[in-house]
Amino acid sequence: MYQKSSLLPSPEIIRWSYDVFLSFRGEDVRKTFVDHLYTALQQKAIHTFKDDEKLERGKSISPVLVRAIEESRIALIVFSKNYANSTWCLKELTKIMECKNVKGQIVLPVFYDVDPSTMRKQKRNYEEAFGNHEDCFKVQKWRAALEEAANLSGWDLPNTANA
């Protein structure tokens, strides 16, 4: 779906504003896993962008988020059961995969309480979510981005009370 440039800019040329951009479904993991992860990254002096609950939601992701994604060295995507229910998350994911393929951004998926093969095959919750989005013309782009991200090596974490 995306074309990877054979002429990726060298890391010395790119100026990153953030070390890590966190992509996640707020309703699923904001107050649990993501808050703990964000705190741990901050304690290690890893400059991390985590969207603010106060950011205005709409049909398209805000220019602030687009810029943060583009200016992050690493995108860490926390996939959860309802990630694909959010068009916002899917638009972020599409932008992240575009930056991976065009700018060489590192993408690290975390499969939080979701089976990576369920995502790759887009079954169960993911199949239902895309069924709800079928009327939207961007669905094929979202499906391709999700499949590409799900095929990356990442961490498969169960949901635990202290995660």
Number of C-alpha atoms within 10 A of each C-alpha: 11 14 8 14 11 8 9 12 12 9 12 6 7 12 10 15 16 18 16 25 24 20 23 27 21 18 11 18 21 17 10 16 17 20 14 15 14 18 13 12 15 12 10 8 10 14 16 22 20 17 16 8 9 6 11 8 10 9 8 11 18 15 9 10 17 15 11 22 26 21 20 25 25 23 27 20 25 25 28 24 20 19 24 27 19 16 21 18 21 24 20 23 23 21 19 28 24 19 23 20 18 17 20 19 21 16 21 19 20 21 21 23 16 20 17 23 12 15 24 17 14 19 14 11 18 22 16 15 19 21 12 13 17 12 9 10 9 14 18 13 16 23 20 16 23 22 17 14 24 24 14 13 12 17 13 16 16 12 15 10 7 7 14
